[in-house]
Amino acid sequence: MSGLSISALHAAHGHTTVLRDLELRVPNGALACVLGPSGCGKSTLLRIIAGFHRPASGTVTVGGRTLNDDHTQVPAERRRIGCVPQDGALFPHLSVAANVGFGLPRAERRERVAEMLDLVGLNGLADRHPHQLSGGQQQRIALARALAPRPELLLLDEPFAALDAALRAELRTEVATTLRRAGATAVLVTHDVDEALAFADLIAVMRDGRIVQCDAPHALYHRPADTGVARTLGEANLVPAKLAADHAITAFGELPLTDGASDTDEDAVVLLRPHQLRLSTTSGPHTVEARVVNSGFRGHDYRLELAPDPRHELATPLIAYTPADAPPPTGETLHIAAHGTVHPLAPDQVPPDQVPNSATA
Ligand SMILES: Nc1ncnc2c1ncn2[C@@H]1O[C@H](COP(=O)(O)OP(=O)(O)OP(=O)(O)O)[C@@H](O)[C@H]1O
């Protein structure tokens, strides 16, 4: 792997420390997302990689080339890094073709511009100016311009933030496909978990200036490193448990652990995603009785908030998704069973207000 490698990175704005001992590896050809709440330092990290902000210490290498260490600060224009900013930042007075070809050697310009416009599916628009393009087309041209000089690494700073929801979803899939076709190594920053899950081979979850976990989306979703990561990736029911050999003893009975045997005999919480809860009007051997306190339609299903009976010693609410045609009425008592395997987490809590989603049972 060459790709991007960042070690022991510290950075500040004035006297305020923003990045602390940050580590990140992105293999060559991988699409990575840095996911974190507003203000955690995502843009500062991108600006350091791009060469626009000097870190206090640490190393940054791209494609095996050291761009930052104690003695080195390669200037931005010599880094061979492409950037796609939030607003595209196209040159308004230049045509689409001139934007994409900007800075390319004259000899290869025409051919490379045609190739890039083809890649983003906009080869009919070469003579237009940016104000004659839709928001989505402008972002595709910004992508074509960033890829044209064959950068070693592409950085995308919330590139879909200004677009409406439907276009956002369409474009992020399209951009991911385009980048894979181009074999690019890319880092996208976002605070939108759906964007990260849809776009990335790797998600690096950032909190307080550090990467707290970096893994494939599926692994992060099902095996988060802590309760904060669990909530960052989606709604999470965090249920008190006692860990035994290969299972957890919970209010929902014995549930198998995702990774098999655990050698701890500790108090823990286990992660139950909302889709692991099944609702019934009749009780079973290990069901939790709970009252519907709220329901919301989500198109393909309903999201329910449920208040468990106090005898189960679960803090409220539990969150469940149900595909029924109509939601159970508010106030109705249901019986909830848990399915599938569970992942244990240390009960030390990252405060829910520091992550976008939160449901703690
Ligand atoms: N030029 C600057 N001078 C002083 N402080 C700054 C500067 N730029 C950013 N900061 C501060 O550094 C911290 C990290 O900012 P940064 O923009 O990197 O976060 P972010 O995760 O990208 O946030 P957002 O998602 O809102 O864009 C914030 O507390 C911010 O106020």
The ligand as a Tripos MOL2 file, in Angstrom:
@<TRIPOS>MOLECULE
LIG
   31    33     1     0     0
SMALL
NO_CHARGES

@<TRIPOS>ATOM
      1 N1         -8.9140   29.8090   10.7420 N.pl3     1 LIG1
      2 C1         -9.2970   29.4400   11.9670 C.ar      1 LIG1
      3 N2         -8.9650   30.1570   13.0620 N.ar      1 LIG1
      4 C2         -9.3130   29.7960   14.3000 C.ar      1 LIG1
      5 N3        -10.0540   28.6800   14.5720 N.ar      1 LIG1
      6 C3        -10.4320   27.9300   13.5360 C.ar      1 LIG1
      7 C4        -10.0860   28.2700   12.1750 C.ar      1 LIG1
      8 N4        -10.5970   27.3220   11.3630 N.ar      1 LIG1
      9 C5        -11.2470   26.4430   12.1690 C.ar      1 LIG1
     10 N5        -11.1370   26.7890   13.4730 N.ar      1 LIG1
     11 C6        -11.6830   26.0570   14.6270 C.3       1 LIG1
     12 O1        -11.1070   24.7590   14.6170 O.3       1 LIG1
     13 C7        -12.0670   23.7610   14.9740 C.3       1 LIG1
     14 C8        -12.1590   22.7240   13.8450 C.3       1 LIG1
     15 O2        -12.6590   23.3760   12.6820 O.3       1 LIG1
     16 P1        -12.8820   22.5790   11.3070 P.3       1 LIG1
     17 O3        -13.3930   23.5590   10.3090 O.co2     1 LIG1
     18 O4        -11.6410   21.8420   10.9830 O.co2     1 LIG1
     19 O5        -14.0080   21.5610   11.7570 O.3       1 LIG1
     20 P2        -15.0150   20.7020   10.8400 P.3       1 LIG1
     21 O6        -15.0930   19.3720   11.5020 O.co2     1 LIG1
     22 O7        -14.5590   20.7400    9.4280 O.co2     1 LIG1
     23 O8        -16.3690   21.4900   11.0120 O.3       1 LIG1
     24 P3        -17.5870   21.6450    9.9410 P.3       1 LIG1
     25 O9        -18.1610   20.2620    9.7520 O.co2     1 LIG1
     26 O10       -18.5320   22.5520   10.6800 O.co2     1 LIG1
     27 O11       -17.0350   22.2430    8.6920 O.co2     1 LIG1
     28 C9        -13.3780   24.5080   15.2210 C.3       1 LIG1
     29 O12       -13.5050   24.6840   16.6100 O.3       1 LIG1
     30 C10       -13.1840   25.8310   14.5240 C.3       1 LIG1
     31 O13       -13.9020   26.8550   15.1880 O.3       1 LIG1
@<TRIPOS>BOND
     1     1     2 1
     2     2     3 ar
     3     2     7 ar
     4     3     4 ar
     5     4     5 ar
     6     5     6 ar
     7     6     7 ar
     8     6    10 ar
     9     7     8 ar
    10     8     9 ar
    11     9    10 ar
    12    10    11 1
    13    11    12 1
    14    11    30 1
    15    12    13 1
    16    13    14 1
    17    13    28 1
    18    14    15 1
    19    15    16 1
    20    16    17 2
    21    16    18 1
    22    16    19 1
    23    19    20 1
    24    20    21 2
    25    20    22 1
    26    20    23 1
    27    23    24 1
    28    24    25 2
    29    24    26 1
    30    24    27 1
    31    28    29 1
    32    28    30 1
    33    30    31 1
@<TRIPOS>SUBSTRUCTURE
     1 LIG1         1 GROUP 0 **** ****
